[in-house]
Amino acid sequence: MVRRILIGLATAVFCAGLLLPAAYGQKEKEKERRAEASAPRVAAEHSGALAVREGQKLRLTTDIGAVRVFTSRELPAGQMTWRVRVEADASQPDAQKLVEQFTVAGRTAPEGALITGNAPWRRFRGRILVNYEVRIPRRFNVDVQTQAGSVSVEDLDGQVAVFSAGGNLTLGRVGPARLETQGGHIMVREVLGNLQAVTAGGHINVGPVQGDAMLRSLGGHVSAISVQGTANFETMGGNISLRRAGGGITATTAGGRIDVGEATGAIRAKTAGGGIRVVKLVGPTQLETTGGSIYLTSVQGPVRAITGAGGITAWLVSGGKLQGLSQLESSSGDIVVFIPRELAITIEASVESDGDHKIDPEDGIPLKVTYATPGPRPRVIRAEATLNGGGDVLRLKAQAGDIRLKFSDNLQAYYERLYKQQIELFEKSQQIEQMIREYQQRMQDQMRREVEQMSLERLKQEEQVRVQLEQDLKRRAKEEGSRGTVERWKMALSERLAGRVKTNADTQAGKLVYQVQPKYPEAAMQRGIEGWVWLEVLIDKDGNVEEVNRIDGDTMLVQSAIEAVKQWRYSPTYLGDRPVAVATVVRLNFRLK
């Protein structure tokens, strides 16, 4: 078994070796970026200083741009500074005009400082790069929204809210944080409070979290060193890893493995495509996988573990008891349980198979075995054992595998060595993942200019399409000889193509002025269905909900959530001094009481 662990570590290192060189396939793009960087460019800089107080907030909103927020001890007391550099390739027509069309403004506000950057998309023809550098006091709060670009925030003693429609988010040691990106990775060194992090297409990697943590990715891995409070991790296509959990943990993945180091609270883990490993569990634990094995190194609490395509290995701990009913069930693998000789426990085991599978106890385990062959159905083997007068019940069920019961006393030294190696392996695998993600971060930063240019190109193409469609509609209406038809077609076109500002879910939630709670569907309640529902919500400039679409969630819960959200009303969102339509995400949690 030690050999398996070492092979696993070697495999992880080998995979890291595969992933790192793979990125070097970007050599041609690297050459292009270097050539672009050396090409003649025109640029404009905007800068300023604002009077602020410690504990206030920086609110930065921009149509495009990478944002870097620094904390500096060299700042004059009561002041913050900002600098924005706008660049364009000099070979573009009217390059200087392109740079001048992007406007930047900074001013003080009651809550602190407000910085805005605007691109006049209707008149915009070309490609530009925008970079923000903001220096603030160490004790300050930050709220950043960019429609295209990465965001980085240095260590600071304050709350952080960041939204990006197309970039990576990198934070140092910060206070409570709400983070969302629709196209990049999220990396946080440490959070002194609660953390909410959501990405639509990247990995999430965070250090210690001193409060609760809600981490969700629609397409990447989710990893954290430790969470002091409650941990809720979810990914639609990657692995989940948490070294230490101080409270309860809920982990769900549609296509990867789940690794938990030490957990003192309740654990609920479910995966549709990988194994589950828990080094140490104390609280009530529910584990389920349809495509992998389950490995439990130190079981000190009640556990229910089910696998559809793998085995289960569990080490029970001496000097205690399971604190309740436990059940281990495998559909196509072996179940191996290591039991301390002095543990008071009652074992109920069964094997159901047409093959040559069996229940195999070590000498000294008083197992009473019975056989049942109910007609044409598979042979069923049942066994019961009472150790040290009996205690909490452990039920074991294997449909197509063996059940093995072993005393762990003679293996104590091996177990202690195994436990230590499991912890070390866990930490090393996280270090490897960290190295890979840091490398990916560097590669993404090098590609930042390309991403921003693509975003501008997309917006420019959308504007060109709008103009072309409007011209086609005018020509068609002219042929029909009806001026009223022109106006109706223009109005319909405007409604279909009107741009919307994407807003952070939590920021938009703060603008709710009327809210209807969804009704729990009776059918879902009867079946015990619960969980999160994610909705895309389109809001008009007056704050009315225009349209609600499902992103994710159980189909039995979605309709109730949509009907409730359609009745919500928000205060208007302003871009500058004009109200704008927005698109946001709403998350609703259905929980049975």
N, C-alpha and C positions, 0 to 999 in steps of 0.2 A: 504493500500500500504506500509505503514511503517512496518506493520507486515511481508509483503513479503520480505522486505529488511532484517529484522532481521532473518527471516527463512533462507534467502540466506546465510547470514553470518554464521549462525549456521551450515548450510549444508557444507560450505567451511571448517569450523573447524572440523566437523565430518569426512569429506573426508581426511583432513590432518591426523586425528587420525587413519584412516584406512590405509593410505599409510605408516606411520611411523612404526607401528608394523609389517606390511607385510615384511619389510626388515629383520626382525628377523628370517625369515625362513632360513637364511643362517647360523644357529648355527653350523651345522655339518662342513660347510666349514670354519667357524671361528676356530673350533677346529683343523682342518687340518692345517690351516695357522699357528696357535700357535705351533703345533707340529713341523712343518717345520722350524719355526723360532728358535726353541730350539735345532734342530738337529745340529750335528757338521758340520761346513762349512769351506771351504778354501776361501781365499780372497786375492786380490792384490789391491794396491792403486797406482794411478798415480796422481801427483800434480805438480804445477808449478806456476810461477809468470811471468807476461809479462808487458813490459813498454808500456803504452798507454797514450793518452791525452783525456781530457774531450771533449765530442762531437763526438768521434769516434764510431765505431761499433764493437760489438761482433757477429761473425758469427760462429755458432756451428752446425755441421752436424754429425749425428750418426746413425748407422744401428739399434741400439736398446738402450733404456735407458730412465729413467725418468730424467728430467732436472729441477733444481731449480736455479733461478737467484736471487741473493741478491744484495742490495746496502748497502754499509757500509761506515760510516764516519771514521772508524778506519783504513781504507786502507792508506798505505803510498802514498803521492802525486805522480801522474804519474804512478800508478801501478794497476793491477788487478790480482786476484789469482783464481786458479781452482783446483778442486780435484775430482777424479773419483774413485769410489769403485766398483770393479768387484767381485761377489761372485758366488759360486757354492756349491751344496750339496756334502759334502765329501764322501758320499756313492756312488757317480757316479764313473764309471771307469775313470781313468786319470783325476780326478777332477782338480788337479793343472794345468795340461796341458790345460784344457778347459779355465781356467782363464787366462793363459798366452797367449792364441791364440787371445784374444780380444786386439787389439792395439789402443792406444790413443796417439794423438800428439797435441801439442799446439805451435803456433808460431805467431809472429807479422806479420802484412800485411799492405800495404799502407793505408787501410781503418780503421785499428785497430788491432783486434785480431782474429785468426782463430783456432778453436778447432775441431778435427775430431776423430770419433771413428769408427773402422771397425772390422767386424767379417768375417773371411775367410770362407764363407759358404760352399765352396767345400770340405774343410777339417774339418768342424765343426761337432762334434757329441756330443750333450749333452745340458744341460740347464744352463744358467747363468742369473744373475741379475746385472744390471748396473745402477748406480746412479751418476748423475753429480751434483756438487755444484760449482757455479761460483759466485764470488764476484767482482762487478764492481763499478766504480764511479757513483754517482747519476745522473749526466748529461751524459748519454750514450745511444746509440741505440742498439737494440737487434734483431738478426735474427736467429731463432732456427728451425731446421728440425730434427725430429726423426721418424724413421719408426715403432717404437713400444714403447710407453710410454707417460706418462702425463708430462705436462710442467707448471711450475708456475713461475711468474715473480713478484717481489716486486715493490713497488712504485719507479718510476724513471722518470726523465725529458728527455724523448727521444722517438723516434719512435720504434714500436715493430712489428715484423713479425714472426708468429709462425705457423708451420705446424706439425701435428702429424697424422700418419696413424693408430693410435689406442689408444688414451688416452684423458684425460680431459685437458682443458686449463683454468688456473686460474691466473688472473692478478689483480694487485692492481690499484693504480692511475698512469696512463701512458699517454704518448702523442699519436699521431695518431697511429692506430693499424690495422693490417691485420691478421686475425686469421682463421685457417681452421683445422678441425679434421675430420677424417673419421670414428670415432667410440667413441665419448665421448661428454661430456657437455662442455659448455663455460660459464665462470663466470668472469665478469669484474667489479671492484668497481667504476671506473670513467675513462673517456677518455677525454683528453684535445685536441680535434681535431676530425678528421673523424674516423669512425670505420667501418670495413668490417669484418663480422663474419659468417662463414659457418660451419655447422656440418651435417654429413650424418646420424647421429643416436642419437642425444641427444638434451637436452634443451639449450637455450641461455638465460642468465639472466645478465643484465648489469645495472649499475647505471646511473648517468648523463653523457650525451655525449655532448660535447661543439661544435660539428660540425654536419656533416651529418652522418647517420647510415644506413648501409645495413646489415640486419640480415636475415639469411636463414637457416632453418632446414628441413631436409627431413623426420624427424620423431618425433619431440618434440615440446614443448612449446617455445614461443619467448616472452620475457618480458623486458621492459626497464623503468627506472624511468622517464627520460626526454631526449629529443633530441632537441638541440637548432636549428639545421638546418633541412634538409629534411630527413624524415624517410621512409625507404622501408623495410617492414617486410613481410616474406613469410615462410609458413610452410606447409608441405604436410600432417600433421596429428596431429596438436595440437592447443592450444589456443594462441591468440596474445593479449598482454597487454602493453599499453603505458600510463603513467600517465599524461605527459605533452609534447606537441609538439609545438616548436616555429615556424616551417615552415610547409610545406605540409607533409602529411603522406599517404602512400599507404600500405594497409594491405590485404594480401590474405592468406586464409587457406582452405585446402580441407576437414577438418574434425573437426573444433573446433569453439569456440566463439571468438568474437573480442571486446575488451574493450578499449576505449580511454577516458582519463580524460578530459583535457582542450586542445583544438587545436585552434590556431589562423590562420593557413593556410588552404589550400584545403585538403579535406579528400576523399580518395577513399578506400572503404573497401568491401571485397567480401568473403563470406564463403559458403561452400556447406553443412555444417552440424551443425550450431549453431546460437545463437543469436548475435545481435550487440548492444552495448551500447556506447553512446557518452554523456558525462556529459555536455560539453560545446563546441559548434561549432560556428565559426565566418565566415570562408571562405566557398567557394563553396564545397558542400558535396555530394558524391554519395555512397550509401549504398545498398548492395544486399545480400540477404541470401535465400537459398532454403529450409532451415530447422529450422528456429527459429524466435523469435520476435525481434523487433527493439524498443529501448527505448532511447529517446532524451530528456534530462533534461532541456537544455537551448539552444534554437535555435535562433541564431542571424544572420544567413546568409541563402542563398538559399540552399535547400536540395532536393535531389531526392532519395527516399528510397523505395525499393521493397522487399517484402518477399513472399515466396511461401507457407509457412506453419506456420504462426504465426501472431500476431497482431502488431500494431504500436501505440506507445504513444509518443506524442510530446508536449512540453511546449514552446510556443512562448514567446519572451521576450518583455516587454513594453519599451517604449522610443526609439523605432527604427523601422526598417522595414526589410523585407526579402532580399532586394537588388537584386531581380530577381525572375523568375518563380520557384516555388517549387512544388514537386509532391510526394505524399505518396500513395503507392499501395500495397494492400494485397490480396492474392488469397484465403485465408481460415481463416481469423481472423478479429477482430474488429479494427477500427481506431479511436483513441481518441485524440482530439486536444484541448489543453487549450489555450485560446486566451485572451490577455489583452483587456479590454473594450475600451481603447482609441486607439488601433492599427488600422491604415488605411490599409485595406486588402480586396481583392476580392476572394471569395471562390467559387470554382466549384466542386461539389461533385456528385458521381454516385455510385449506388449499383446495382449489377447484380446478381440475385439469384432466384432459384425456391422456396426457403424457405421463412420464415417469417422475413426477414431482413429489416432494415429500416435506414433512416437518422434521427437522433434525436438531434435537436438543443435545447440549453437552452433558456428559455424565454428571449426575448430581442434581439436575433439574427434574423434579418429579412431575413428568408430563403424562397425562392420561389421554390416550389416543383412541378415537372411534372412527369407523368408516361408514359411509353411507353411499349407496348407489341407487338413486331414485330413477329406475327405469332407463330410458335411453339417454338421460342427461349425463354429463361428465361425473366421474367419481369425485366425491367430496370427502376430504380428510379433516376431522375436527380434533382439537386437543385443548386441554385445560391444565393449568398448573397454578399452584398456590405456594408462594415462597414466603418464609418467615411469618406464617400466620395469615398471609394475604394482605391486600391493601388496595390502592387505586387500580382500576382495571386498565390493562393494555390489550387492545384488540388488534390482531394481525390477520390480514386477508391477502392471499396471493392467488390470482386466477390462473396464471401460467408461469409459475416459478416456485422455488423452494423457500421455506422459512427456516432460518438457522438461529438458534438461541445459544449464546455463549456467555460464560462468566468472564468478567473483565479484570478480576483481581490479579491473576497471573500476568496480565498485560498492562499493569498500572504504569510501569516505567515507559513502556511503548506508547501508552495513551498520552502521558504527559509530553513525551517527545512529539507525538503526532499533533497534539493541541498547539504546541509552540510553533511547529512547522506550518500549521494551518494559518495561524496569525501572521507569521512572516510571509507566507505565500500571498496572503490577502494584501498585505502592505506593499509587497513588491509588484504585484499585478496592478495595483492602483498607481504606483510610481511609473510603471511602463505606460499605462494609459495617459497619465499626466504628460509624460515626455512626448507621446504621439500627438496629443492635443495641442501642446505648446508649439510643436513643429507645424501642425496644421494652422495654428493661429498666425504664425509668422508668414506662412504661405498665403493665407487669406489677406493679411495686411499688404503683402506685395501686390496682390490682385485688386486692391481697393480701388485704384484709379479706373481699372477696367469695369468694375461693378458700377461705379458712379456714372461712367460714361454710358454704359448700357441702359441705366435707369433714365438718363436724360434722353437717349435715343428713343426709348420706348414712349416716353411722354411726347416727344416731338412727332413720332409716327402717329400716335393717337390724335394729335392735333391736326396732322395732315389728312388723316382719314375723315375727321369731323368736317374739315373744310371741303373735301372732295364730295362727301355725301350731301352736304348742304347745297353745293353747286348742282349736283345731279337732281336733287329734289326741286330746286328752283326751275331747272330746265323742264322737268316733267310737269310741274304746276303751270309753267308758261304755255306748254303745249295743250294743257287742258283748258287754258284761258280762264283760270279762276284764281283771283288773288287770295280769297279766303282759304283756298286749299294750300297755298304757299305757307300762310301763317300757321295752319294746323300741322303741316308737315314739319315746319321748323320747330314748333313747340314740342311735338313728339320726339324729334331728333334730340333736342336739348335735354329732354327728360331722360332719354336713354344714355346719352353720352356725358351728362353732367359729372364732373370730377368730384370725388369725395375725399375728405381728409381722414386718414386712418388714425384712430386714437387709441391709447392704452386702455385696456378694459377697466382697470381700477380708477384711472383718471375720469373716464366717462361715468363710472358708477357714482362718483362724487357729485355728478350733475343731475342725478335722479330727483325729480320733484313729485312723481306719482308712481307707485309700484304696486302691482298685484302679485300675490304669492301664488305659485302654481298648485293646483289640486293634485294630490297623490292619486294616480289611477288605481281604481279598485282591483283590476286584474293584476297589475304589477304588485300591489300590496299582498294579494293572496298568494302569489308565487314567490314572494320574498325578494323581488327585484329592486335593487337600489344602485346608486352610482351617480357619476357626473354627467351632465348634458351640456354640450358646447354648441353655441348658436352664433351665427353671423347676423348682426343687426344693422340695418341701414336706416339712418335717422335723417329727417329733412332739416332744413335750416331753422325751423321753428321749434325743433325738439320732439316732433312726433315720429313714432316708429312707422316707417313705410313698409319695410319688408323684413322677414325673419326666415333664415335658412339654417338647416341642420349641418353642423360640422362633424359632431361625434356624439355618441350616447345611445343607450338602449332604445330601440324603437317604441317600446311600450311606455317610455317616459317622455319622449320627444314632443309629441303632440300637445300634451298638457303644458309643457314648458313654453312652446311656441304661442299657444293661446294666451298665456299669462303675459309674456313679454310684449305681444302686440298691443297690449293696453297700457304699457308704460309710457311715461312722458319725461323728457329731459329739458333742462334749461338750455338755450341755444349755445352753440360753440362759435366763437369768433376768431377769425383770422385777420389780424389787424383790427379794423373797426367795422368789419362786415360779417354777418352771420353766414356760416357755411354748412353744407350737408356733410355728414360724417359716416364712417363705417367703423364698427367696433365688434368686439367679441364679448358675449355674456356667458358666464359659467354658472350653472345651477346644480346644487347638490341635493339629490333625493336620498334621504336616510330614514330607515324604519326606526321608530322609537321603541 
